[in-house]
Amino acid sequence: MLQTINLTMRYATKKLFENVNIKLDRNKRYGLIGANGAGKSTFLKILSGANEASGGEIVIESGLRLGVLGQDQYAFEELSLKDAVLIGNRRLYDAIKEKEQLYAEGDLSDESLNHRLGELEIICAEEDPMYEYEVVIEKILEDLGFEASKHNDFMKTITGGDKFKILLAQVLFPKPDILLLDEPTNNLDLHSIAWLEENLKRHDGTMIVISHDRHFLNAVCTHILDMDFHTIREFSGNYDDWYIASTLIVKQQEAQRNKKLKEKEELESFIARFSANASKAKQATSRQKQLEKLDIQSLEVSSRRDPSIVFKPKRSIGNEALECDGISKNYDGFCVLSDVSLKILPGDKIAIIGPNGVGKSTLCKILVEEIAPDKGEVKWGATVQKGYFPQNVSEEIKGKQTLYEWLFAFDKKIESSEIRNSLGRMLFSGEEQEKSIDALSGGEKHRMMLSRLMLEGGNFLVLDEPTNHLDLESIIALGEALYKFDGCVICVSHDRELIDAYANRIIELKPTQNGAEIFDFRGSYEEYLAFKG
């Protein structure tokens, strides 16, 4: 369906990929993975025609429809939700709108107008043979959590997270033959992610998806495209299948590399000992030729680097951790939280889940005393030392300071080596530690916040969507760190692999007319799902 021939992308100082030759087949769903900065998003933009490659070509089978997930959530503010989905099929949208305008304003006795109406009717029949577009769009919107009474509301009236849902509906509605999705699970709640998984599994065509959600990749993908070594390698199976295969390949490469390095060392030693000895000169020359043939560089080390996240509390929590009594919060007359009471015990590691806009972030901000509740009280244990990871990290991490200076500013007593070590654990090497905070990408800012949490040594961590912008390796490392952490955790996340990794208690916030209602379940996420049926 789609093929790349020697596709190459280079910049003045960097090569992303070179001579990529892949063929995407019908009824195969590809997950595109790779380290941050490897060029995954650039590759998708080149396939979609948004960016131009440095070299090579793309061949798409004639007559196929290409669907690309939009990234501008604010591009359709003056359209209704229904129209914002309908415009995903631009030809159908234009025909319907022109037809509506002609019926409303035109002179139906005009022969040319009736001829045009006939042409528009043919377009509508070609694009929507069963005349079911309205029913299909309404079903999609309802599945994504938009009530029927909201379908004619303008896009400008809904939240950023909900706008992203509409962009998803928009690209899926026309049922494109080739689907290109860059981070489709970002900003989606667990219910919406599950809906998306089921839709993509039924997709009739081919698809490439970039995602840092391991569970999503396992559920959806039939093949993995691994972007590494400046090329793309294809693996059959889902993410876990790729992980097993790639780990085996890495071990084989390490064994080959070690063998070649040992052989190189022996040859160099022989040449050094005997090159000055006339009787051994011939042998030394022969060994020199052998050495030159050893292609150690061909056994490249993967561009992936796993961060090392370790949260070590500076003190233990006593018998009391946290208690919330009757917390309520209103915004502009709208009740977000109403009479929320919770008791967090030492050792509790909680995942807070629920749909977007239900009040999860508001609850976190109240708990860490960033905002005050309208009613109720938050009581922290006397021995608790909080660590907070806010949802909008960009507001916290800004300025002209170097990475080292930014961390040092939070604790002037801390040893320089500890700061350097913390940055190194989060993959900021020597030179990178001296670059400006303002120059960081979204993912790098998230890693900086994790560096700060490690240095602070809190015994109670409150994390609000910490996995946004993190790559798979970082998310897995974070899950392991929270599991091993000897303290309390409250974490808002839609990443099921992360929740599975650490949570021993699930708190679900459910929207009601009188504010969020709490369902408190003691157990793992898997046990919670089993309980909910």
N, C-alpha and C positions, 0 to 999 in steps of 0.2 A: 504493500500500500504506500509505503514511504521508504525512500532509500537515500543515504548520504554517500557521496563518492569523494574520498580524500578531503573531507571537510576540515578546515583549519582555521583557528582563530589566534592571532598574535597581536600584542600591543608593542609599543616601542621598547618597553623594558621587561615584558612578560609574555610567555607563551602559555595559553590556556590548554589548547588541545591541537593535535596535528594528525592529518591523514586519517580521520575517523571514517570507517566504512561499516555501516550497520544497515540492516534491512528489517523494517518493522512489518510484521505480518498481521493479517486479519485475525480477530478473536484472541489476540494476545495483549496482555496488559503489563506494561513495562514500568518498573520503579527505577527512577534515575537517582543514584546515590553518589556521594563523594564528599570530600572534606570541604568546609567553608572556603570559598574563594577558588575552588577548582574549575568553576565555569559552568555549573549546571543551569542556572537561570539564563545565562548568555546563550547556551546551546539551544534552549527552548525558544528564545527570542529569534534566533537565526532560523530555526525550523518554521516559525510562524511568519517569517518575513519582516518582523519588526526591526531586526538588526541584520547587517550584512557581514558575511564571513570574509576572512582574509583570503581564503582560497577554497577550491573544491566546489561541489554542486549538490543540490537537493533535487531529487526526482520524486514527484507525487503522482500517483496513478490518476489518469484523466477522469474528470467528473466527480471527484471526491470532495466532500465538504469538510473544511477544517474548523475546529472549534477551539478557541483559546480563552482561558479564564482571565477575565479582566482584572486589573489591579487598582483602577481608579474608582474608589467607592462613591465618589461624589460627582460622577459624570452624568447622572440621570436624575438630579434633584427635582426637576420640574415634571417628571413622569410619575404616573401612578405605579404602584407595585406590579399590577398586572401588565401594564405597558412596558415596564422596565424588563420584565421577563420576555414578553412578546418580541421586543426589539432584538432579542438574540437571533431571531430569524428576520433579518432586515428586509428582505424581499416581501415576505408576508406582511410585516408591520406596515411598510409603505403602501402596499396595495389596500390593506384594510382601512388605513387612515384616509387615503385619497377617496376611497369608495364612500366612507362615512361623510366626508366633506361634500362630495358631489350630491349625495342624496339630501343633505341638509341645506345646501345653498344653490344647487344647480337647477336648471330648467329641464325637467324630465321630458319635455316635448322636443328638446333639441336632439336631432339624430346623431350628431357627433358625440354628444355627451353619452348617449346610450351605447354608442359604439365603444367608447372608452370604458364604460361600466362593464361591458362584455369582456373586454381585454383584462380588466382587473379581476373579474370573476374567474377567468381561466388561470391567472396567476395564483389566486387563492386555492383553487382546486388542485393545482400542481403541488403547492407547498403544504396543503392541509386537505388531503383527499377525503377524509372522513368528516370534515367540518367539526373537528373536536378540540380546536386549539383552546377555547375558553375553558372547557372542562378539564383539559390536561393542565393548564396553568393554575386553575383553582386548586386542583389536587396537589400539585407541587407545593404551592404556597401553604396549604393547610398542613402538609407533611412536615414543612419546615417551621411550623408553629405560628403561622399568621392566620388569625381568625378571618372568616369570610367577610366580616364587617370592616376589616382593615384593607381589603384588596384594592380599593380605589383611593386609599390615602396616598399622598405624595411621598416620594422617596426621602425628601428633606425632613419628614416628620419622624423617621426611625433612627435608631442608634447605628453607630459604625459597624458593630458586629452583625446587626440585622441587614445592613446594606450589603455586607459581604455574602450573606446567604442569598440575597437576590442576584448577585453576580454569578453565583454557582448555578442557581435556577436558570439564569439567562443563557449560560453556555450549554447546559444539559437539555434544555427544552427542544432545540432543533434536531437533537440526536445526530450530531456530526459523525462522519465516518472516522475522522482522526481527531482525537481529543488531547489537548496539551494543557496540563494543570500544574501550576507552580504553587506549592504549599496550600492546597485546598482546605486543609483542616484548621488553618490558623483562624482564630476568633470564633470557631464553632464549639458549641457545647456537645456533651456526650451523645445526646439524642440526635442531633443533626449529623454528627460524624457517623453514627450507626446508619442513618438514612442514606448518607452519601455512599457508604460502603456497599449497601444493597443495590443502589442505582448503578454504580460503576461495575459491579459484578455482572450486571445484565447488559452492559454496553455492547452493542453489536458493531464492532469495528476494531480499531486499534487505539491505544492510549499510552501516553507517557506522563507519569506523575512524579513530581518532586515532593518529598515529604520527610519530616523528621520524626514522624509518628510510626514507631516500629510495629505496633499492633495494626495500624491501618495498612501498612505495606504488606504485612503477613496476610491480612484478610482479603486484599484486593488484587495483588500482583501475581501474575503467572511467570514473569521473568524479571530479572534485575539487570540494569545497565550500570556497571560500575565505572565511574569516571576517576581514573587514577593513571599515573605515569604518562600524563598528557594524551591519553587515548580513552576509548570506551570499550570495555569487555562485557560480553553478554553471558549471563548465567541463567539456566532454567530453574524455576522454582521461586519461592517468595524470599523475604529478607532473611529469615532464619536458615533457609537452604543455602543462600549465598554466604552467610556468615560461616557456616560449617565448611563449605567449599573453599572460601577465601583463606580461612585459618589454616587449612591443610596446605594450600598453595604457598602461603607465607612461610610455614615451617619447612616446606621443601626448598624454597628459595634460600632460607637461612642456612640450611644444611649445605646446599650447593655453594653458597657464598663462603661459608666457613671452610669448606673443602678447598676452594680456590685460593682463599687467603693463606691457608696453611701451605699449599703447594707453592704459592708466590714467595712466601717467607723462606721455604727450603731452597728454592731456585736462587733467590737473592743471596742467601747465605753461601751457597755453592759458588756462585759467580764471584762473590767478594773474596772467598778463600783461594780460588784457583786461577783467576783471570791474570794474575801476575806470574803464574807458574807456566813456563813454556810447554812442558810436557802435558799440562792439563788445559792449555789454551783452547784446543779444538772442542773439548767437552764444555768448557765455559761458554764458548760462542754458541754451541748447540743449545745450552740451557737458556742463554739470553734470548734466542729465537722463540723458545717455548714460553718464556716469560712474556714476550711481546704479544703472543697469541692468546694469553689469558684475558678474556673480556669480563673483568669484574664489574665494570660500569653497567653492563647489560642487566645485571641482577640488581635493579634499583630497589631502594627502600621505599615503602609506600609513603605517599604524602600525608596519610592520616596519622594523627598523633592523639593519643588518649590523654585527657587531662587527669590529674590525680587530685580528687576532692576529698578532703578530710576535715570534718568538723570536730574539734576537740574542745569541750567546755572547760572553762577555767575553774569552775566549781560545780558541785553536784546540786541538784534541786532537792530541797527538803521534802517535808510531807505535803506541802501545799504548793500547787502550781498556778492555777488560774480558775477564777469563778466569775461568771457573768450572771447578773440578776436583773431580770425584767428590762432588757435593753430594747429601746424603740428609737426609730429614726425616720423622719419625714423629709422629703425634698419637694419644695413648691407645692405643698398640700398633698403630695402623693406618699403614702405610707410604704416604706421599703422594708423596714424591720419592725416587728411588733411583739413586745413582751418576750424577747429571746432570753432564755436562761440555760446556762451550760456549766458543767463542772469538769475541768480538765485535770486529770490525775497525773502524777509523775509516771513517765514511761508511755504516755499516750502519744501515738503518732497518727494524726488525723488528716484525712483527705476531705476537703470541702468541695462538694459537687452541686450542680444545679444549672438551670438554663441561664443564658446571658441576660444581664439586667435584673437578676433576682435579688442582688444585694450581697454577693460574696465578697467583693472588694470593700464595700462599705463596712461589713462586719470586721474584716481584717484591720481597716483603718481605725475603727473604734477600739479594737483589742489593743493595738499598739499606741493608742492615745494620740493618734494623728488628728482625728476629729472627735468631738464629744457627742455622746448620744443625747437625744431629747429627753429621754427618761432612762432610768436604770443605772447600774453601777458595774464597773469592772474592777475586780480585786485580784491583784497579782501577789503570789507568794513572796515572802521576804527574801528568799534566796535566789529568786529568778533574775537572770540576766538575758534580756531580749536581743534577738537578731532579726532584722526585718528586711525582706526583699520586696520592694514595691512593684506594682504592675508596670508603671511607667518609669522605667529605669533612666530614660533620657533626661528627665527633669532633675534627677539626682546627680547624674554623671555629666558634667559639662565644665568648661573652663579651659584655660591655656596651660594648666599644670601638666607636668609629665605624669605618667602612670605611677611612678614611685612617689612623687610629691603628693599626689592626690591621696594615696593610702596613708602616707606619713602624717598628713594633716589631721587624721582622725585619732591618732595616738602618738604623741611626740616621744613617749617613753619606750616605744617598741624598738627592738634591735633592727638595724639595717638589713642584716642577713635574713631575718624573718620575713621582711617585706619582699626582698628579692626572691626568697624561696616560695612565698605564696604566689607571686606573679608567675614564677617558673612552673608551678603546679598547674596553672591555668593557661599554659602554653605561650606565655609572653617571654621570649628569649631576651638576652642581654640588651641588644640595641633597641628592641621594641619597647622595653621598659622606660625608655627616655623619650618616646614620642608623645605628642599632645593628646590629652583626653578628648578634645574636640575632633580629632582625626579618627576616632574609633568607629567601627561599624556597630550595628545593633547587636550582633552576636558577641562582639568583643566587649561591649558595655555590660552585657549579662555576665560574662566571665569575670569582669572587673568587680562586679557586685558580689560574686561568689568568693573572690579573693578577699574582699573586705569582711565578709561573714566569717571566713576561716580565721582571719587575724583577730576579730573581735572576741572569739571564744565564748559566745553566748550559749546558754544551756536550754533556751527555749526559742526555736526558730519559727517565724511567721513568714511564709513565702506565698506571694500572690502571682501566679502564672510565671514561675521561674524558667519554664522551658521554651518560652517564645524566643525565637532566633538562635536557639542552641542546636548544634548538630547532633546526630544520633549518638556519637561516641560520648559527648558531654552529658546527654540526658541519661544514658546508661550509668555513667560515672556518678551523676547526682543521685540516682536511685540507690546505688550501692552505698553512697556516703550517708544518706538519710537512714538506711536500714541499719548501718553500723553505729550511728550517732547515739551517744549515751545521754539523751535528753528528750525534751518534748518537741513535737513538730505539729504545726498547723499549716497545711499547704493547699492552696486553690490550684487545681490543674484539670485540664481535659485530656491529659496524656495518660492513657490507661496503663501503659508499661511502667511509667513512673509510679502511679498509684499502686499497682500490683507489687512493686518492688519494696515499698516501705510501710504502707498503711496497715494499722491494726484497729482502726476505727473510722467509720464513714459517717459524715454528717451531710445530709442532703437538704438543700434549701428548695422548698416548693413555693411557687408564687400563688398567692390568694388575694382577694380583694382587700383584705385587711393587713397586708404585709406578708413577708415570707414565713412559711411554716417549716418547722424543723423536724426531720426524721433522723434519729440518732441510732446508729447501728454499730455495735461492738463486734468487730471481726474484720477479716480481709475484704478486699473489693470482690474477689471471686465468691466468697461466702455471701456477701451482700447481694450480688447478682442472682445467686441461687435462691436466696430468701425471697427476692422480689419476683422470681419466676421468669 
